[in-house]
Amino acid sequence: MPRLGGVSIFLGSIFSFLFIFIFFKKEFLELIHIKLFATILLGGLILFLVGLIDDIKSVSPWKRLLFQILVSLILWNNQLAIKFIDLSWIGFSNDHFELYKFVSIFITIFWITGMTNAINWLDGLDGLATGITFITSIGFFVISFLNNQIIGSILSLNLAGSCLGFWFHNRYPAKIFMGDGGSYYLGYNLAIIGIIASSTDYIQDSNFVINPIYAFLVLSLPIADMAFVIFRRIASGHSPFYPDCRHLHHRLMNLGFNKKLTNYIILSLTTISVFLGIVF
């Protein structure tokens, strides 16, 4: 089975950006923060290439993690950071509060590397990672639109379109897999969109003020799956990167569900979580 389908996802995403830039350059530049947008694209390119190299020639999980951390630090240094938090939704003051620098760096790295790997780990069933990313991208588009986040809206629709085009070839029974190149690119973009779509304000050189409930609700399924698997691996005395069959789709199939029904169940749960995020 071919495993380089991530190339088509990446190229579909980049070509659509080029199309917008060529034919709507003036409007595009008026709507976005160009430096921020370029930084996001650079990070996606790096992680796509890391995953692609791993698809062609195996790369150590620790080396891949190192590049994910490096990209996270680049983004943090360019203001795409989890630094200012809005917790007014649980009764705190309406004013935001700022995280300590070290805490902000740690949480930003944890969020970006975590989501990048969460989608990679869910890519174990035909069309599953693609379907989850498509549904969550549509949810983030709605939230970005409601929060007047232009970059979030553009990135969300771009990712959704790239996934939809690939899904027709990746759905059950799959004709091609996306590989690590594709899953890293999807997970990375979901992490970035989660930060932008969840922001309720801008302060201090375009830093985002983030209401974390949006991203956690929309991405609750991959987050819960990753947390459960990491906990069980560590409890068993294994590395968090140790491969096993404890993911949600494995456990559903162990209960007797076939691949197609397992896919439908997980995508339905994802749709519910996305709906809750939008309603909130």
C-alpha positions as CSV (number, residue, x, y, z in Angstrom):
1,M,0.0,0.0,0.0
2,P,1.5,3.4,-1.0
3,R,2.3,5.5,2.1
4,L,3.2,8.9,0.5
5,G,-0.3,10.2,0.3
6,G,0.7,13.1,2.6
7,V,2.4,14.7,-0.4
8,S,-1.0,15.3,-2.1
9,I,-2.4,16.7,1.2
10,F,0.5,19.1,1.5
11,L,0.5,20.1,-2.2
12,G,-3.3,20.6,-2.2
13,S,-2.9,22.9,0.8
14,I,0.0,24.9,-0.6
15,F,-1.5,25.3,-4.1
16,S,-4.7,26.7,-2.7
17,F,-2.8,29.3,-0.7
18,L,-0.9,30.2,-3.9
19,F,-4.2,30.5,-5.8
20,I,-5.5,32.9,-3.2
21,F,-2.3,34.9,-3.2
22,I,-2.0,35.2,-7.0
23,F,-5.6,36.1,-7.7
24,F,-6.6,37.9,-4.5
25,K,-3.2,39.3,-3.4
26,K,-4.4,42.7,-2.3
27,E,-7.4,41.5,-0.3
28,F,-5.4,38.7,1.2
29,L,-2.6,40.9,2.4
30,E,-5.1,43.3,3.9
31,L,-6.8,40.6,5.9
32,I,-3.8,38.6,7.4
33,H,-0.7,39.2,9.4
34,I,1.8,38.2,6.8
35,K,4.7,37.4,9.1
36,L,2.5,35.2,11.3
37,F,1.1,33.5,8.2
38,A,4.6,32.8,6.8
39,T,5.7,31.4,10.1
40,I,2.8,29.0,10.2
41,L,3.6,27.8,6.7
42,L,7.3,27.4,7.5
43,G,6.4,25.2,10.6
44,G,4.1,23.1,8.5
45,L,6.8,22.6,5.8
46,I,9.4,21.5,8.3
47,L,7.2,18.9,10.0
48,F,5.8,17.6,6.7
49,L,9.4,17.0,5.5
50,V,10.4,15.3,8.8
51,G,7.4,13.0,8.4
52,L,8.1,12.4,4.7
53,I,11.7,11.5,5.4
54,D,10.5,9.0,8.1
55,D,8.1,7.5,5.5
56,I,11.0,6.9,3.1
57,K,13.7,6.2,5.6
58,S,12.9,5.5,9.3
59,V,13.8,8.3,11.7
60,S,14.1,7.9,15.4
61,P,11.0,9.1,17.4
62,W,13.3,11.3,19.6
63,K,14.7,13.0,16.5
64,R,11.2,13.6,15.2
65,L,10.2,15.0,18.6
66,L,13.2,17.3,18.6
67,F,12.1,18.9,15.3
68,Q,8.6,19.3,16.7
69,I,9.9,21.1,19.7
70,L,12.1,23.3,17.5
71,V,9.1,24.3,15.4
72,S,7.1,25.0,18.5
73,L,9.9,27.3,19.8
74,I,10.0,29.1,16.4
75,L,6.2,29.7,16.6
76,W,6.4,30.8,20.3
77,N,9.1,33.3,19.4
78,N,6.9,34.7,16.6
79,Q,4.0,35.4,18.9
80,L,2.0,32.2,18.1
81,A,2.1,31.2,21.8
82,I,-0.2,30.1,24.6
83,K,0.7,33.0,26.8
84,F,-2.5,34.9,27.7
85,I,-5.4,33.0,29.0
86,D,-9.1,34.0,29.3
87,L,-10.9,32.1,32.0
88,S,-13.9,34.4,32.3
89,W,-16.1,31.6,31.2
90,I,-15.7,29.8,34.6
91,G,-16.3,32.9,36.7
92,F,-12.8,34.5,36.8
93,S,-12.3,38.2,36.1
94,N,-13.0,39.3,32.6
95,D,-9.4,40.4,32.3
96,H,-6.9,38.0,30.9
97,F,-3.9,36.8,32.8
98,E,-0.4,36.1,31.6
99,L,1.5,32.9,32.1
100,Y,5.1,32.9,33.3
101,K,7.5,32.7,30.3
102,F,8.7,29.2,31.2
103,V,5.2,27.9,31.7
104,S,4.1,29.5,28.4
105,I,6.9,27.9,26.5
106,F,6.2,24.5,28.0
107,I,2.5,24.5,27.4
108,T,3.0,25.8,23.8
109,I,5.5,23.0,23.1
110,F,3.2,20.4,24.8
111,W,0.2,21.5,22.8
112,I,1.8,21.6,19.4
113,T,3.8,18.4,19.7
114,G,0.9,16.7,21.4
115,M,-1.6,17.4,18.7
116,T,0.9,16.6,16.0
117,N,1.4,13.1,17.4
118,A,-2.2,12.6,18.4
119,I,-3.4,12.7,14.8
120,N,-0.4,10.6,13.8
121,W,-1.4,7.9,16.3
122,L,-5.0,8.0,15.2
123,D,-4.0,7.2,11.6
124,G,-4.4,3.5,12.1
125,L,-7.7,3.0,10.2
126,D,-8.8,3.7,6.6
127,G,-9.9,7.4,6.4
128,L,-10.0,7.9,10.2
129,A,-7.4,10.6,10.7
130,T,-8.6,12.3,7.5
131,G,-12.2,12.3,8.6
132,I,-11.5,13.5,12.1
133,T,-9.3,16.4,10.7
134,F,-12.0,17.3,8.2
135,I,-14.8,17.5,10.8
136,T,-12.7,19.4,13.3
137,S,-11.5,21.8,10.7
138,I,-15.1,22.6,9.8
139,G,-15.8,23.2,13.5
140,F,-12.8,25.5,13.8
141,F,-13.9,27.4,10.7
142,V,-17.3,28.2,12.3
143,I,-15.7,29.2,15.6
144,S,-13.1,31.3,13.8
145,F,-15.8,33.0,11.8
146,L,-17.8,33.7,15.0
147,N,-14.6,35.1,16.7
148,N,-13.8,37.2,13.6
149,Q,-10.5,35.3,13.2
150,I,-9.6,35.6,9.4
151,I,-6.4,33.6,9.5
152,G,-8.2,30.8,11.5
153,S,-11.0,30.8,8.9
154,I,-8.6,30.6,5.9
155,L,-6.5,27.9,7.5
156,S,-9.5,25.8,8.6
157,L,-11.1,25.8,5.1
158,N,-7.7,25.1,3.5
159,L,-7.2,22.1,5.7
160,A,-10.7,20.8,5.3
161,G,-10.5,21.0,1.5
162,S,-7.1,19.2,1.5
163,C,-8.5,16.4,3.7
164,L,-11.7,16.0,1.6
165,G,-9.8,15.6,-1.6
166,F,-7.6,12.9,-0.1
167,W,-10.4,11.2,1.8
168,F,-12.0,9.8,-1.4
169,H,-8.8,7.7,-1.9
170,N,-8.1,7.1,1.8
171,R,-11.6,6.0,3.0
172,Y,-12.4,2.3,3.5
173,P,-11.1,0.3,1.6
174,A,-8.1,2.6,1.3
175,K,-6.1,2.8,-1.9
176,I,-3.3,4.9,-0.3
177,F,-2.2,6.0,3.2
178,M,-1.0,9.5,4.2
179,G,2.0,8.4,6.1
180,D,3.8,10.4,8.8
181,G,4.3,13.3,6.4
182,G,0.5,13.8,6.0
183,S,-0.5,13.1,9.6
184,Y,2.2,15.4,11.0
185,Y,1.0,18.2,8.7
186,L,-2.6,17.7,9.7
187,G,-1.9,17.5,13.4
188,Y,0.3,20.5,13.4
189,N,-2.2,22.6,11.6
190,L,-5.0,21.5,13.9
191,A,-2.8,22.6,16.9
192,I,-2.2,26.0,15.2
193,I,-5.8,26.5,14.2
194,G,-6.9,25.5,17.8
195,I,-4.8,28.4,19.2
196,I,-6.1,31.0,16.7
197,A,-9.7,29.9,16.7
198,S,-9.8,29.9,20.5
199,S,-8.5,33.4,20.8
200,T,-10.9,36.1,21.9
201,D,-8.6,39.1,21.6
202,Y,-5.2,40.4,20.5
203,I,-2.8,42.2,22.8
204,Q,0.9,43.1,22.9
205,D,2.3,42.6,19.3
206,S,-0.5,40.3,18.2
207,N,-0.3,37.8,21.0
208,F,-3.4,35.8,21.3
209,V,-5.7,35.8,24.4
210,I,-7.0,32.2,24.4
211,N,-10.1,30.7,25.7
212,P,-9.0,27.0,25.9
213,I,-12.4,25.4,26.2
214,Y,-13.0,25.8,22.4
215,A,-10.0,23.7,21.3
216,F,-10.4,21.2,24.1
217,L,-14.0,20.5,23.2
218,V,-13.4,20.3,19.4
219,L,-10.3,18.1,19.8
220,S,-11.5,16.2,22.8
221,L,-11.4,12.8,21.1
222,P,-7.8,12.8,19.9
223,I,-6.7,14.5,23.1
224,A,-8.5,11.8,25.2
225,D,-7.1,9.0,23.1
226,M,-3.6,10.3,23.3
227,A,-3.8,10.8,27.1
228,F,-5.2,7.3,27.7
229,V,-2.5,5.7,25.5
230,I,0.4,7.6,27.1
231,F,-0.8,6.8,30.6
232,R,-1.2,3.1,29.8
233,R,2.2,2.9,28.2
234,I,4.0,4.6,31.1
235,A,2.1,2.5,33.6
236,S,3.2,-0.6,31.7
237,G,6.8,0.6,32.0
238,H,7.1,1.4,28.3
239,S,8.2,4.6,26.4
240,P,5.3,6.9,25.4
241,F,6.4,6.2,21.8
242,Y,6.1,2.4,22.3
243,P,3.7,1.1,19.7
244,D,0.7,-0.9,20.9
245,C,-3.0,-1.6,20.1
246,R,-4.6,0.5,22.9
247,H,-6.0,3.3,20.8
248,L,-9.8,3.8,20.6
249,H,-10.2,2.2,17.2
250,H,-8.3,-0.9,18.4
251,R,-10.4,-1.2,21.4
252,L,-13.7,-0.8,19.4
253,M,-12.6,-3.5,17.0
254,N,-11.6,-5.8,19.9
255,L,-15.3,-5.5,21.0
256,G,-16.3,-6.9,17.6
257,F,-17.0,-3.9,15.5
258,N,-15.7,-4.0,11.9
259,K,-13.4,-1.3,10.4
260,K,-16.2,0.5,8.7
261,L,-18.5,0.7,11.7
262,T,-15.6,1.6,14.0
263,N,-14.8,4.5,11.7
264,Y,-18.5,5.7,11.8
265,I,-18.6,5.5,15.6
266,I,-15.5,7.6,16.1
267,L,-16.4,10.2,13.4
268,S,-19.9,10.5,15.0
269,L,-18.3,11.1,18.4
270,T,-16.0,13.7,16.8
271,T,-19.0,15.4,15.3
272,I,-20.7,15.6,18.7
273,S,-17.6,17.1,20.4
274,V,-17.3,19.7,17.5
275,F,-21.0,20.6,17.9
276,L,-20.5,21.1,21.6
277,G,-17.5,23.4,20.9
278,I,-19.6,25.5,18.5
279,V,-22.6,25.7,20.8
280,F,-20.4,26.8,23.7
